[in-house]
Amino acid sequence: MSQSRRRFLQSLAALPGAASLPACAQTPGRPRDVYQELGIRPLINAAGTYTYLSASLRPAEVAEAMESASRHFVNLNELHAAVGKRISALLGCEAALVTAGAASALLLGTAACVAGKDRDKIRRLPDTTGMKNEVLLPRAHRNGYDHAVRAAGVRLIEVETLADAERAVSERTAMLLYFNVHGPEGPIKVDEFAALARTKGIPALIDAAADIPPVDNYARFLKMGYDLAAFSGGKVLRGPQCSGFLLGRKDLVEAAAANDSPETDAIGRTNKVGKEEIVGAWAALEHFLKADSAERWRDWERRCATIVESLRGIRKLGVESFVPEIANAVPHLRLRWTREDLGTTAARVVAGLRDGEPRIEIRDSGEEWIEVAVWMLQPGEDAIVGRRLKELLRP
C-alpha cells in the first residue's frame, strides 16, 4: 500500500464516529438492503400515493433512464429545455417544466405571474412590494397546499361566488387559483373560473396534482382556459417522487424557469430538481402513455376482486368498489361494519395491519369503515392484503 493511500485511510479512521459506522459490504450476488441496514421496516402500500408513504415505485424503464442520466455531467438549463420540449410534444401543450413536485409547480407558477422574467423582481421575492401580489381563490379551496402559493409573497383573497370573484379582481390581482380536487365543495365551477380569468385578462393556475387518470386531464384544463396547470410526477405516473410538471403558456413557463433552480438568487432555488429526476419524469410519462390503459384498469379491478374474494364469508361486512370522482380516480374498495357485528373498529384494523407482518398501510376513516387502494400494490400483494384483512375482521 502506498504511503498516500495509507495516510488517507488513517485520516478516515480518525473521523468522529468512524468506528461506529456500519459495514456496507453486501453478500456477493445479493442486492444491498439499505432499509435493513437502517432498521426501517418497508411496507405494503394499500393506502395510495401519499407523500409520507413515499408515493410510488418506479418501473424498470424509469429507473434505467435515471441511471443513464446519472453517468454524465450536463447543463441543467439545457436539459430542462430539452425535456420540456419532449413533454409538451407528448401532451400537446405550449410548454412544460419539470418541477420538484406539484407543490413546487404551484410556487413557481405563482412566481411567474408575480415577477415574470424581471430579474430585479425575481431577486426580491417573497418581497412583493410594488408588484401585483393578490391571488384569488374560492374559499372552499383553502388547504395546506396553498402554502406553496403564499410562499411567493402573495396575499390570498378568498371569494365565495363567481360574482364575488369578479368584484374582487383589481389592479393588484396577479393570478386566479383553483384546486380541482375541491371543485365540488364550492359554488364556483372549474370552467367558470377559467372563463373569468380570460375575461379579465389575468393568468389562472389550476392544481390538478392527483388528477391523472384520465390522461386527457393533462390537456383538458389548458383547453378550458387555464394558463398553467400543476401535476405530480410521483403518483400514478410512477416517476420520481420529487418530480412534477408545470404545463401551459410558453411565456409563463419560461418565467417559472427563470424563478427556479439552477438560478442562484431566485425563490425556486430551494426547489432543485436533479438531472436524474428531470429525465425520470420524462421517462415515466413516456412509459405511462405507451402502456395499455385498458389493461392497466383491468389489472386494478382484478386486485380488488382478489381482496373481495378473500373476505367472502365474513357476515355483516359490507364491501363495495368505487372510483373517486376527482383525484386518484382509480378502483378502490370500501369496507363497512359495526363494532357490535365484528367486535373491532377501523382504528384497530389499521393498527393491526401496520404492526403486523408484513407491515401494511391502509386508509383510516376514523369510523367503522376503511378504504383499500390497490393501484400501488405489487404482484401478489393483493392476496396478502386480503388474507391479513380477513384475519383482523373475522369475528
N, C-alpha and C positions, 0 to 999 in steps of 0.2 A: 504494500500500500504506500502511495506517495505521501510525502510529508504534508503537502497541501490538503490532500483528502483527509488525512488523519486529523489535522487541525480543525477542518470543517466539521467532522463528526464529533470531535470533542466539544466544539462550541455549541452544537445542537444539544448534546447531553447536559450542558451546563444551564440550559434554559430552565426557568422556573416551571415546575410541574412536569418536566420531561420524563422523569422516572415513572410517573403515574399514567402516562399516555397508553391507551390500549393498543395491543398489536392489531394491525390491519391486514395481516397476511391472510390469504384465503386458501382453502384446500384446492389443490390442482383439479381442474375440471368442474368445480362448483362456483357459481357466481357469488359475489360478495353480498352479504345480507346486512346492509347498513342499519336497518331498524333493529335487528337483533343486537348489533353492537351497541346501539344507543339505549337499549332496553325499552323500546316502544312497541306496543302490540299493534300490528296492522289490523284493518277491519274490512268486513264485507259491507259495501255501501248500498243499503236498501232505503236510503233516505232521499238522495238526489244530489245534484251538483252544487252543494253548498261549499262556499269558500273554506269554511272552517274544517270541512271534511276532505279538503284538497281537491275538490271539484270532480275531476275525471281522470281516466288513464289514457295515455296516448297510444294510438295504433302504431304498429311497427313502421309503417311508411313515414309517419311523422317523426318518430324517434330517429330514423335513418337520415331524414333531411336535416334534422337538428345536429346530428353527429357530423354530417358533411359540412355544415356551416361552421362548426367549431374548429375545423382544421386549418383555417386561414384567417389572416387579418383582412379587414375590409373597411372602406369608408362608409360609416353608418348612414350619412346623408344620402349617398348613392344607393345604398341598399334599401333604405326606406322608400326612396323614389321608385326604384325598380319593382319592388314587391307591391307597392301601392298601385302601380300601373297594372300588374297582373291581377290583383284583387278586383280593381274597378272593372277590368275587362270581363272577369268571371261573373260579376254581379250586375253589370250594366249600369254602373253609376259614374258620375263625373270623376270622382277621386276617392281615394281611400288611404287611411293611415293606420298602421298597426300601433296600438297603444298598450299601456301596462294594465290591461283590464278595461271593463266598461266604465268603471268609476273614473279612470284616467281619461277616457274619451269625454266624459262629462266636463271635467276640469278644463281640458284643452279646447273643447268646443266653446265653452263659455269664454275662455281667454281670447279665443279667436274673434268672438263677437264684441268683446270689450276693447281689446288692444289692437286687434288686427295684426298687421306686419310692422307697425310703428315701433322702432327699436327703443325709443325712449319710454313709451307706454309699457312695452314688454318688460323692460328692466324695473319699472315701478310697481308692477303688480305684486301683492294684492292691494297696494295703494291706488285707488281708482279716482282720486280727486281730479275733477275736471273732465272725467270721462263719462260716457253713458254707463251707468252702473246699477240699473234696476232690471230684475228678471221676473217676469210674470209667470205664475203657475197656478193651477186650480188648487184651492185649499185642501181638497180631499187627497191631493197627491203629495203632501208633505211627508217625508220619510227620512230615514237615516242616510240614504244615498245622496240626498240633496246637499249634504256637507261638502261633497266634491265640487259642487257648483259654487257654494258660498266661499270656498277656499280661494276663489279667484278675486275675492274682494267685493262681490256684488251684494245687493240687498234684495231679498226675495219679497215680492209683492203678491200676497195671496188674494185670489179672486174666487167668488162663489159661482157666478154665472158668466155666460158669454158676454152679456151686456155689461157686467161689472168689468170684465177684461177690456172691453172696447173703451170704456170710460177711463180705465187705469193707464192706458197707453199714453206716454208723454215723450218729450224730447230726451228724457233720461232713460227710456226703455232701451236696453241693449239686446234683449232676447226674450222669446217665449219658450217655456219649458213644459214638457208633457211626459209623464211617466205612464207608459202604455199599460202596465200591469194594474194601475189604479183607474183606468178609464171607466169601468163600470161603477165606480164608487162616487162619482160626481155627475152633475148635470151637463158638463161640457164634454162633447163628443170629440173623439180624436181628429176626425176630418174637419170639424168646425174650428178647432183651434188653429189648424194649419191654414185654413181659409182666412181667418182673421189676420194671421201673420202676413199673409200675402197681400191682403187688402191694405194693411198699414205699412208695408214695406220693411218689416222687421224680421230678422232671422229667427227661425224656430228650430229647436233641438228636441228630439224625442229619445227617451231612454227605452230601448227595446232589448235589454241585456239578455233576457232568457226567452225571447220570443221566436226562437228557431227550434223545431219546425213550427209552421211551414216555411220552406226555403223562400217562398215568394215574399216574405216579410222583409228580406234584405232590400228589395226594390219598392215594395208597396208604399211604405211611409214617405219615401222620397217622391214618388209619383203623386202622392196625396198632397204634397206641397211643403213637407218639412225640408229645411235646408240642410240639416245634419241629423244623423241617426247613430246612436251608440249601441254596440253589440258586444257580448262576451265572446272570447275565443276559446274559453276553457270549459264550456258546459257541454251541450250535446255534440258540438263540433269536435271535442276531444283534442283540442290544441293545447299549448302550454297554458297552465292555469293563470300565469301572469301575462295574459295577452287579451286584446280586444280590438275592435275595429271602430274607427270614426269614419263614416261614409257621408258623401254628399257633395255640395257645391265646391268646385275646384278652388276658388279664391279663399273660401273659409277653411278648407282642409289644409291648404298651403299656409294660412295664417296659424292654424293649430300647430303645424310642424315648426313654425318659427317660434312658438312659445314652448316647445318641447325639447327634451334632451335629443341630441348632444349639445344644444345651445347651453352655454355656461350660465349666463345671467338671465335665466328665464324661470317662471314658476313651475314649468314642467320638468326641470332638471331632475327633480326627485322621482319622476316617473319613467326612469330609464328602462328601455327595452333593449335587450342584448341581441346580437346577430342571430343567435340560436332561436330566440323567441320570435323574431321577425320572420325568419324562414319557416319556423314551425307553424306559425299561424297560417301562413300561405299554404303550406303543405296540408294542414288539417282541412282547410276549406276545399282544396282540390279533391282530397280523399273523400270528404263528405258528399260533395256534389257528384262525384263519379259513382258512388255506391248506389245500389238498387234501393230506393227509398221504400218501395212497397214491401220488399223482403225484410228490410230493417224493421218496419212496423209489425209485420207478421211475427218476427222473432220476439219483439217486446210482448206481443199478445200471447205467444207460446210460454213465455216466462210467467206471465200472470196465471195462465191455465195450470202450469205445474204447481204453483203455490196453492191455488184453489183446490186442486185435486188432493194435495197433502192435507188440507183442512177438512176434507169431506168426512162427515160422521160426527163432527162436533156440534151437538144440538144447541140451538138457540144462539149460534154465532151467525151474524149476518155478514155476507161477503158480497161486495159489488165492485165492478170495474168502472172506471171513469177516466175521462180525459179533461184536464183543466181547460177552461175556456181561453185563458190568456196566461202565458208564461209556463214553460215546461209542459207544453201541450202534447204529452205522450201518455200511453196507457199506464194507469196506476190501479192499485187496489185499496179499498177501504174496508176495514173490519170493524163491526159494531157488536156490542154485547152489553149486558148489565152485570154489575158486581154480584147481584143475587143469583144470576144464572150460571156464571162461570167461576165465581169466587176469586176474582182478581180484577185489577184495574189496569188502565193503559200505562200508567207510570211504572207499575211493577213489571209489566211485559217488556217495556222499553229498557228498564234497568237489567232485567234478566238477560236480554239479548246482548246488552253492552258488556255485562260482566261475565258472560258465559264464554264457551269455547266452541267454535270460533267467535270472535267478537263481531257483533252485527249492530250497525246503526240504522235506526228507523225513525220515521216522523212521529213525534209525540203530540197528541192533541191536547193533553191535559185532562181529557174526559175519558169516557169509556168507549173510545174508538181510536184506531191508529190507521195510518196510511203507509202503504208499501210502494216504493218506487223501484221499478225493475230495470230501468234503462242503463244504469251503471253497473249492473251485475255482470260478473264474468261467467264463462261457460261452467255449468254445474252448480253455480251458487244459488240459483232459484230453488233447487231441490233442498239445499242446506237451509235456506231461509224458511221454506215450508216446514221442514222437519222440526226446526227449533221453535217456530211459532206453535206447532201442534203440541210440543212438549209443555209449553208455557200456558197454553189456553185450554188444554184438556182438563175438565173438572176432576 
